[in-house]
Amino acid sequence: MMKFVFLDVDDTLLDFGKAEAAAIKKTFEHIGIKASDELIARYSEINAAQWRRLEKGEISREQVLVERFNILFDELGMRIPGEMVQKTYEYLLGIGHWFVDGAPELLEALYGKYKLYIVSNGTANVQDRRLRSAGIEKYFDGIFISECIGFNKPCREFFDTCFAAIEGFEPDKAIIVGDTLSSDILGGINAGIKTCWFNPKGLPCDPHIPADYEIRSLAELPELLEGI
């Protein structure tokens, strides 16, 4: 029987795509750039690639936050300091929230039945403000943000720190649920706990990162947990 459930935030509980698009549109408009759908999409591609490099330990968090803008502006042939734009974007990203479909209902269904924990690679200041805006902190027994811990998912050290902070933790009764194979599922594998891939888009599996379970909607999770 599962007892400890670790949940990712971005695109698992909160819709990061909508938050990112809204924040980057306002950021670009603030510096006088027309934020077309194509430009926003290109930024999103660059941003995702830089976070994947962070997961692999190739670059630091500080480099991610600035280089994503530097790379984009280099492509556009613009001389705009990434550091300046990052500050505006981070502030705007932390304003408001959008839920992934079924997230509020999921938390209500799991609350009181399991020990719930957030595990996120997001920037602490941004995640703190988004979680407060969403009003979901009350559901969790612990919130673990990689920037505060000093290690990122999927590093084993990230999870070791989380586990050490949980009284009576039992790894054989723990599962991580997240949308990203390279951080959430690989992280769970590295940590020796069960894994559940939230895959609403029906993306192809990666045989090198096999999840124990897969769901297409959050509504499937309560029944899955009861059956494990």
VOZA-98267 format. One record per residue: x negated, y, z negated of N, C-alpha, C, O in turn; residue number from 1. Coordinates in steps of 0.1 Angstrom, whole numbers. Layout:
BEGIN
ATOM     nX     nY     nZ    caX    caY    caZ     cX     cY     cZ     oX     oY     oZ  seq
ATOM      X      Y      Z      X      Y      Z      X      Y      Z      X      Y      Z  NUM
...
This chain:
BEGIN
ATOM     nX     nY     nZ    caX    caY    caZ     cX     cY     cZ     oX     oY     oZ  seq
ATOM     -8    -12      0      0      0      0     -9     13      0    -18     13     -8    1
ATOM     -5     22      9    -13     34      9     -9     43     -3      2     43     -7    2
ATOM    -19     50     -8    -17     59    -19    -23     73    -16    -17     83    -20    3
ATOM    -33     74     -8    -40     87     -5    -39     90     10    -44     82     18    4
ATOM    -33    101     13    -31    104     27    -38    118     30    -35    128     24    5
ATOM    -48    117     39    -55    129     43    -50    134     57    -49    126     66    6
ATOM    -46    146     57    -40    152     69    -48    163     75    -52    173     68    7
ATOM    -50    163     88    -57    174     95    -46    185     96    -34    183     94    8
ATOM    -51    197     98    -42    209    100    -39    212    114    -28    211    118    9
ATOM    -49    216    122    -47    222    135    -42    211    145    -49    201    147   10
ATOM    -31    213    150    -24    205    160    -20    191    154    -17    182    161   11
ATOM    -20    191    141    -14    179    134     -2    185    125      9    179    126   12
ATOM     -5    195    117      6    202    110     10    215    115     22    218    117   13
ATOM      0    223    119      2    236    124     -2    237    139    -13    231    142   14
ATOM      6    243    147      3    244    162     -8    254    164     -6    266    164   15
ATOM    -20    249    166    -32    258    168    -31    264    182    -35    276    184   16
ATOM    -26    257    192    -26    262    206    -18    275    206    -22    285    213   17
ATOM     -6    276    200      2    288    200     -5    299    192     -5    310    196   18
ATOM    -11    295    180    -18    305    172    -30    311    180    -32    323    179   19
ATOM    -37    303    186    -49    307    194    -45    316    205    -51    327    207   20
ATOM    -35    312    213    -31    320    224    -26    334    220    -29    344    226   21
ATOM    -18    335    209    -13    348    204    -24    357    200    -25    368    202   22
ATOM    -34    351    192    -45    358    186    -54    363    197    -59    375    197   23
ATOM    -57    354    206    -67    358    216    -61    369    226    -69    377    231   24
ATOM    -48    368    229    -42    378    237    -43    392    231    -46    402    237   25
ATOM    -40    392    218    -40    405    211    -55    410    210    -57    422    210   26
ATOM    -64    401    208    -78    405    207    -83    411    220    -90    421    220   27
ATOM    -80    404    231    -85    409    244    -78    423    247    -85    432    252   28
ATOM    -65    424    244    -59    437    246    -65    448    238    -66    459    242   29
ATOM    -70    444    226    -76    454    217    -89    460    223    -92    471    220   30
ATOM    -96    452    230   -108    456    236   -107    460    251   -117    462    258   31
ATOM    -94    461    255    -92    466    269    -93    456    280    -95    459    292   32
ATOM    -91    443    277    -91    432    287    -77    427    289    -71    424    279   33
ATOM    -73    426    301    -60    420    304    -61    405    302    -68    398    308   34
ATOM    -52    400    293    -53    386    289    -43    378    297    -32    375    293   35
ATOM    -48    373    309    -40    365    317    -40    351    312    -48    347    303   36
ATOM    -30    343    316    -29    329    312    -42    321    315    -47    313    308   37
ATOM    -48    324    327    -60    318    331    -72    321    322    -80    312    319   38
ATOM    -73    333    318    -84    338    309    -82    331    295    -92    327    289   39
ATOM    -70    331    290    -67    325    277    -71    310    278    -77    304    268   40
ATOM    -67    303    289    -70    289    291    -85    287    291    -90    277    285   41
ATOM    -92    295    298   -107    294    299   -113    296    285   -122    288    282   42
ATOM   -109    306    278   -114    307    264   -112    295    256   -120    290    249   43
ATOM   -100    289    257    -96    277    249   -105    266    253   -109    258    244   44
ATOM   -109    264    265   -118    254    270   -132    255    263   -137    246    258   45
ATOM   -137    268    264   -150    271    259   -150    269    244   -159    263    238   46
ATOM   -140    273    237   -138    272    223   -139    257    218   -146    254    209   47
ATOM   -130    249    225   -130    235    222   -143    228    224   -147    220    216   48
ATOM   -150    232    234   -163    226    237   -173    230    226   -182    221    222   49
ATOM   -173    242    221   -182    246    211   -179    239    198   -189    236    190   50
ATOM   -166    237    194   -163    229    182   -168    215    183   -172    209    173   51
ATOM   -167    209    195   -172    195    197   -187    195    194   -192    185    189   52
ATOM   -194    205    198   -208    206    196   -211    207    181   -221    201    176   53
ATOM   -203    214    174   -204    215    159   -202    201    153   -210    197    144   54
ATOM   -192    194    157   -189    180    152   -201    171    154   -204    162    145   55
ATOM   -209    173    165   -220    165    168   -233    170    160   -243    163    161   56
ATOM   -232    181    154   -243    187    147   -253    194    155   -264    196    152   57
ATOM   -249    198    167   -258    204    177   -259    219    174   -270    225    177   58
ATOM   -249    225    169   -249    240    166   -243    242    152   -236    234    147   59
ATOM   -245    254    147   -239    258    134   -225    264    136   -221    268    147   60
ATOM   -218    265    125   -205    271    126   -206    286    130   -198    290    139   61
ATOM   -216    293    125   -218    307    129   -220    308    144   -216    318    150   62
ATOM   -227    299    150   -230    299    164   -217    297    172   -214    303    182   63
ATOM   -209    287    167   -196    285    174   -188    297    175   -183    301    185   64
ATOM   -186    304    163   -177    316    163   -181    327    172   -172    334    177   65
ATOM   -194    329    174   -199    340    183   -201    335    197   -197    343    206   66
ATOM   -207    324    199   -211    319    212   -199    317    221   -200    319    233   67
ATOM   -188    313    216   -176    311    224   -172    324    232   -168    323    243   68
ATOM   -174    335    225   -171    348    232   -182    352    241   -180    357    252   69
ATOM   -195    350    237   -206    353    245   -206    346    258   -209    352    269   70
ATOM   -203    333    258   -202    325    270   -191    330    279   -194    332    291   71
ATOM   -180    333    274   -169    338    282   -172    352    288   -170    354    300   72
ATOM   -178    361    280   -181    374    286   -192    373    296   -193    381    305   73
ATOM   -202    364    294   -212    362    304   -206    358    317   -210    362    328   74
ATOM   -196    349    317   -189    344    329   -182    356    336   -181    356    348   75
ATOM   -177    365    328   -169    376    333   -178    388    337   -174    398    343   76
ATOM   -191    387    334   -201    397    337   -199    410    329   -201    421    333   77
ATOM   -195    407    316   -192    419    307   -202    419    296   -207    408    291   78
ATOM   -206    431    291   -215    432    280   -207    436    268   -206    448    265   79
ATOM   -202    426    261   -194    429    249   -199    420    238   -200    408    240   80
ATOM   -203    426    226   -209    418    216   -199    408    210   -188    412    206   81
ATOM   -203    395    210   -194    385    205   -191    386    190   -180    383    186   82
ATOM   -200    392    183   -198    394    168   -186    403    165   -178    401    157   83
ATOM   -186    414    173   -175    423    171   -161    417    174   -152    419    167   84
ATOM   -160    410    185   -148    404    189   -143    393    180   -132    392    177   85
ATOM   -153    386    175   -150    375    165   -143    380    153   -133    374    148   86
ATOM   -147    391    148   -141    397    136   -126    400    138   -117    397    130   87
ATOM   -123    406    149   -109    410    153   -101    397    155    -90    396    149   88
ATOM   -106    388    162    -99    375    165    -96    367    152    -85    362    150   89
ATOM   -106    366    143   -104    358    131    -93    365    122    -85    357    116   90
ATOM    -93    378    122    -82    384    114    -69    381    120    -59    378    113   91
ATOM    -67    382    133    -55    380    140    -50    366    139    -38    363    139   92
ATOM    -60    356    140    -57    342    140    -50    338    127    -42    328    126   93
ATOM    -54    345    116    -49    341    103    -35    347    100    -30    345     89   94
ATOM    -29    354    109    -16    360    107     -5    351    112     -5    348    124   95
ATOM      4    347    104     15    339    108     11    325    110      0    320    108   96
ATOM     21    317    115     19    303    118     30    297    127     41    303    128   97
ATOM     27    286    133     37    278    140     35    264    136     24    259    135   98
ATOM     46    257    133     45    243    129     45    234    141     52    237    152   99
ATOM     38    223    140     40    212    150     53    206    147     58    206    136  100
ATOM     60    202    158     74    196    156     74    185    146     66    175    146  101
ATOM     83    186    136     84    176    126     75    177    114     76    169    104  102
ATOM     66    187    113     57    188    102     64    192     89     61    185     79  103
ATOM     73    201     88     79    204     75     87    192     70     87    189     58  104
ATOM     94    185     79    101    173     75     92    162     71     95    154     61  105
ATOM     81    161     77     71    150     73     66    153     59     66    143     51  106
ATOM     62    165     56     57    168     43     68    166     32     65    161     21  107
ATOM     80    169     35     91    166     25     92    151     23     95    147     12  108
ATOM     91    143     34     93    129     33     81    122     25     83    112     18  109
ATOM     69    128     26     58    121     20     55    126      6     49    119     -3  110
ATOM     60    138      3     57    145    -10     63    137    -22     75    133    -21  111
ATOM     55    134    -32     59    126    -43     57    111    -42     57    104    -51  112
ATOM     56    106    -29     53     92    -27     38     89    -25     34     78    -28  113
ATOM     31     99    -21     16     97    -18      9    109    -24     15    120    -26  114
ATOM     -4    108    -26    -13    119    -29    -17    125    -16    -23    118     -7  115
ATOM    -14    137    -13    -16    143      0    -28    153     -1    -29    160    -11  116
ATOM    -36    153      9    -48    161     10    -50    167     24    -48    160     34  117
ATOM    -54    179     25    -58    186     37    -72    184     39    -80    186     30  118
ATOM    -76    180     52    -90    180     56    -92    187     69    -86    183     79  119
ATOM    -99    198     69   -100    207     80   -114    212     83   -121    215     74  120
ATOM   -117    213     96   -130    219    100   -128    234    103   -137    241    106  121
ATOM   -116    239    101   -113    253    104   -120    263     95   -125    259     84  122
ATOM   -121    275     99   -127    286     91   -119    288     78   -107    289     79  123
ATOM   -125    288     67   -118    289     54   -109    301     53    -97    299     49  124
ATOM   -113    312     56   -105    324     55    -92    323     64    -82    327     59  125
ATOM    -94    318     76    -83    317     85    -73    306     80    -61    308     79  126
ATOM    -79    295     76    -70    284     72    -62    287     59    -50    284     57  127
ATOM    -69    294     50    -62    298     37    -50    307     40    -40    305     34  128
ATOM    -52    316     49    -41    326     52    -30    319     60    -18    321     58  129
ATOM    -33    310     69    -23    302     77    -15    293     68     -3    292     69  130
ATOM    -22    286     58    -15    277     49     -6    285     40      5    280     37  131
ATOM    -10    296     35     -1    305     27     11    309     35     22    309     30  132
ATOM      8    314     47     19    318     56     30    307     58     42    309     58  133
ATOM     25    295     60     33    283     62     40    279     49     51    272     50  134
ATOM     35    282     38     41    278     25     40    263     22     49    258     16  135
ATOM     30    257     27     29    242     25     18    238     15     16    226     13  136
ATOM     11    247      9      1    244     -1      7    235    -12      0    227    -18  137
ATOM     19    238    -16     26    231    -27     26    216    -26     28    209    -36  138
ATOM     26    211    -13     27    197    -11     14    189    -14     14    177    -15  139
ATOM      3    196    -15    -10    190    -15    -17    189    -29    -17    199    -37  140
ATOM    -23    178    -31    -31    176    -43    -45    181    -42    -52    183    -52  141
ATOM    -49    184    -30    -62    190    -27    -64    195    -13    -58    189     -4  142
ATOM    -71    205    -11    -73    211      2    -89    212      4    -96    219     -3  143
ATOM    -93    205     14   -108    204     16   -111    210     30   -107    205     40  144
ATOM   -118    221     30   -122    229     42   -137    227     43   -145    230     34  145
ATOM   -141    223     55   -156    220     57   -165    232     54   -176    230     49  146
ATOM   -161    244     57   -169    255     55   -172    257     40   -183    261     36  147
ATOM   -163    253     31   -165    254     17   -173    242     12   -181    243      2  148
ATOM   -171    230     18   -178    218     14   -193    218     18   -201    213     11  149
ATOM   -196    224     30   -209    224     34   -212    213     45   -223    212     50  150
ATOM   -202    205     48   -204    195     58   -191    195     67   -180    199     62  151
ATOM   -192    190     79   -180    190     88   -176    176     91   -184    167     91  152
ATOM   -163    174     93   -158    162     99   -165    160    113   -166    170    120  153
ATOM   -170    149    116   -168    136    111   -179    131    101   -180    118     99  154
ATOM   -187    139     96   -198    135     88   -193    127     75   -183    131     69  155
ATOM   -200    117     72   -197    109     60   -198    117     48   -190    116     38  156
ATOM   -207    127     48   -209    135     36   -197    144     33   -194    147     21  157
ATOM   -190    148     43   -178    156     41   -168    148     33   -162    152     23  158
ATOM   -166    135     37   -156    127     31   -161    122     17   -153    121      8  159
ATOM   -173    120     16   -179    116      2   -176    127     -8   -172    124    -19  160
ATOM   -177    140     -4   -174    151    -12   -159    151    -16   -156    154    -27  161
ATOM   -151    149     -6   -136    149     -9   -133    137    -19   -126    140    -28  162
ATOM   -138    126    -16   -135    114    -24   -140    116    -39   -133    112    -48  163
ATOM   -151    122    -40   -157    124    -54   -148    134    -62   -148    134    -74  164
ATOM   -141    142    -55   -132    152    -62   -118    147    -66   -111    153    -73  165
ATOM   -116    134    -62   -102    128    -64   -103    118    -75   -110    107    -73  166
ATOM    -97    120    -86    -97    111    -97    -91     98    -94    -80     98    -88  167
ATOM    -98     87    -96    -92     74    -94    -91     70    -79    -82     62    -75  168
ATOM    -99     76    -71    -98     74    -56   -101     59    -53   -111     54    -58  169
ATOM    -93     53    -44    -95     40    -39    -95     40    -24    -85     42    -18  170
ATOM   -107     38    -18   -108     39     -3    -99     29      4    -95     32     15  171
ATOM    -96     17     -2    -88      8      6    -73     12      6    -65      5     12  172
ATOM    -70     22     -2    -56     27     -2    -55     41      4    -46     49      1  173
ATOM    -65     44     13    -65     58     19    -64     57     34    -69     47     40  174
ATOM    -59     68     40    -57     69     54    -59     83     58    -54     92     51  175
ATOM    -65     86     70    -65     99     75    -57    100     88    -57     90     96  176
ATOM    -49    110     89    -40    113    101    -45    125    108    -45    136    101  177
ATOM    -48    124    120    -52    136    128    -51    135    143    -50    123    148  178
ATOM    -52    146    150    -50    145    164    -63    144    172    -63    142    184  179
ATOM    -75    145    165    -87    145    173    -96    133    170    -99    130    158  180
ATOM    -98    125    180   -106    113    178   -120    116    173   -125    109    164  181
ATOM   -127    126    179   -141    129    176   -143    134    162   -155    134    157  182
ATOM   -133    140    155   -135    145    141   -127    137    131   -132    132    121  183
ATOM   -114    136    133   -105    129    124   -107    114    124   -109    108    113  184
ATOM   -106    108    135   -106     93    136   -121     88    133   -123     79    126  185
ATOM   -130     94    140   -144     90    138   -148     93    124   -155     85    117  186
ATOM   -143    104    118   -146    107    104   -141     96     95   -148     92     85  187
ATOM   -128     92     97   -123     81     89   -130     68     90   -132     61     80  188
ATOM   -135     65    102   -143     53    105   -156     54     97   -160     45     90  189
ATOM   -163     66     98   -175     68     91   -173     67     76   -182     62     68  190
ATOM   -162     71     71   -159     71     56   -154     58     51   -153     56     39  191
ATOM   -150     49     60   -146     36     56   -131     35     51   -128     27     43  192
ATOM   -123     44     57   -109     44     54   -100     42     66   -106     42     77  193
ATOM    -88     39     65    -79     36     76    -77     49     84    -78     60     78  194
ATOM    -73     47     96    -72     59    105    -59     58    113    -54     47    117  195
ATOM    -52     70    115    -40     70    123    -42     82    133    -43     94    128  196
ATOM    -42     79    145    -43     90    156    -29     95    159    -21     88    164  197
ATOM    -27    108    157    -15    115    162    -18    119    176    -25    129    178  198
ATOM    -11    113    185    -14    115    199     -1    118    207      4    110    215  199
ATOM      5    130    205     18    134    211     17    135    226     27    133    233  200
ATOM      5    137    232      4    139    246      1    126    253      1    126    266  201
ATOM      0    115    246     -3    102    252    -16    102    259    -17     96    270  202
ATOM    -26    108    253    -40    107    259    -45     93    259    -41     85    250  203
ATOM    -54     90    268    -60     77    268    -69     74    256    -75     83    250  204
ATOM    -69     62    251    -78     58    240    -92     58    244    -96     58    255  205
ATOM   -101     60    234   -115     59    235   -120     46    228   -119     45    216  206
ATOM   -124     36    236   -128     23    230   -140     24    220   -142     16    212  207
ATOM   -147     36    221   -158     38    211   -153     44    198   -161     44    188  208
ATOM   -141     49    198   -135     55    186   -121     49    184   -111     55    186  209
ATOM   -121     36    180   -108     29    179   -100     33    166   -105     31    155  210
ATOM    -88     38    167    -80     41    156    -73     29    151    -69     20    160  211
ATOM    -70     28    138    -63     16    133    -48     17    138    -42      7    141  212
ATOM    -43     29    138    -29     31    142    -28     43    151    -36     52    151  213
ATOM    -17     44    158    -14     55    167      1     59    167      9     50    167  214
ATOM      4     72    166     17     76    166     19     87    176      9     95    179  215
ATOM     31     88    182     33     99    192     41    111    186     40    122    191  216
ATOM     48    108    175     55    119    168     53    118    153     50    107    148  217
ATOM     53    129    146     51    129    131     62    121    124     60    116    113  218
ATOM     74    120    131     85    113    125     82     98    123     89     91    115  219
ATOM     72     93    130     69     79    129     61     76    117     60     64    113  220
ATOM     54     86    111     44     83    101     50     77     88     44     68     83  221
ATOM     61     82     82     66     76     70     68     61     70     64     54     61  222
ATOM     75     57     81     77     42     82     64     35     84     63     24     78  223
ATOM     55     40     92     42     34     93     35     32     80     30     21     77  224
ATOM     35     43     72     28     42     59     34     31     50     27     24     42  225
ATOM     47     31     50     54     21     42     51      7     45     51     -2     37  226
ATOM     47      5     58     45     -9     63     30    -13     62     27    -25     64  227
ATOM     21     -4     58      7     -8     57      5    -14     43     -7    -18     41  228
